[in-house]
């Protein structure tokens, strides 16, 4: 398969003044090291959003807001990511919390979910997160509820999937009244409780847990259909998007983590497109967004070789974005940008979730989303000089 690979710099946003920190130094003039294929390429300025980790990001189709949810809370920007304000917390304080999931329905209602000890809290806002209409709690039989994901459509139809640790699978619940009541429960009988997101396609519902992409013919009713994925390297919380009707795609590293691949279900098999440049010897934590025929794949990449799960991994990591068009042809076009001018992490990542001791400062995933104009928005984890995690934001202008 021939691939047209275009390596580019990226258009810089204006420098930003985050709500809870001093103005960051411009990153464009930072040394580029030996990353030859992007040598001297500009990088976007980045905004520090919070002291959290595991960010998800959501772009408002109307262009009014950007939202980020992470382990420290919920944040909103009304100026294209230049500044970020913490949103009110709709959940009970003190209970065990994870990263915040977010979803918008077609009527513009914003939903968020987070763990609350043994239950999942779900809240709805009809004003973009300035206030919350109500909060409901979805009870499961686990010792502790783990990592929820949300999808929404119509006016108040919401699906909730949580990683069910005790049951070793994912449980799915459905609401048709804006999250007030929850029905249509079902369980994915799978030994890898690491769903990476959940999305609607009409009346279908999709999720991926890294080993399979799952599809419900009717959301949260009966058992979903598994579509086994090819073998992959070390990564958890694999996310799924649809590049066309009934055509799911995931971003995963190849076995050994030597390449990052965009994997698209082509009929009854998976088509793999390598999106990482050959200079990147190790890759992990792929995520993706789809807009108007373009697939944006974001991931952590390193120019060092070795096992990414070995905490003595010798390299440093940066955040990359590949924008893929013509993915359904024999010669896809791939534009690659490095978002970070300084490494966001060094060493190896522990992939064992809550069983990890070291190597999990950035936790297990980050987020990318297109807005309605095709601009790409990324929220990612960064290990600061004090050894603490923080969430940063950067944007890439729409492809010409």
C-alpha angles and dihedrals in degrees: 000000000000118000125193105218118196117185114199145163118240135241112260124235119219115278111269140223107215117212095241106031144042121275108283119238114260110268100201094085097049117119114272097209115201099326090127100177090059097031111150091001113142120245127208120257110255129220123215106229105177148328091261136100140218096049126194118194131205128189119210110235089220091058094236100112147018118205131200125188121190142151091286098051145276126316135188134196123199095179104061095274098310093119132013130207126197112245123221115277110243094190137080113272122237101033121115107277134192132185115315118250118211137192139169125214123213091262091060098255113149118218128191133182136190140166117272105185107279094357139056118238118215123188134183130210125189094188102056096270100310087118137357125241095205145327126226130187126224112206124213131180096242126115086240131006114238137205113333127205128196137205125183139185141161114014107324104340107139135175121200124197122183131185101247105210098183094048094042094230143062125284122209128206129182134210127187096179101064097277098307095115131018128211141151098064120188138165131226103221097216132130094222107074094187108112111173101201141325128235138183126232104184103294093344124094125207136193138159130212098184096261097056142013107227127206128193114202086206116023113263093348120124122329120328124232114255121221105193115227125220118262113282141188128253112315136117132200096039110192128215132211133173118245092183136354110308089355112118125191133193135185113228138153117250117249107293091026092256095131137026111227136195104218118199126185104239106189105299099348140052123257113207123206117188108225101172120091117246089247088069106082098177129036137173147149097054119187132170149199131197129212132164096333096319123111117201114201117191124188147147113264135181134193090216123091126229144080111318089208093058108096088213091062103148100220144077127236136230134184117253133186125200118192111204126196131170087033090156093061133076090252112045117188115233126191114192126199131178108219099192126068091187125042115267094205142004131209128017132323124237107227096190098096115212090000090069123107103181134012097044101096091123091040118212118311148008137200146251130181139171122227122220091270093054098255112145119230122195132189113188143168122260130186108220129212091267091058094252128125125245136173120241132188131212135166138208121208117243115278113266 
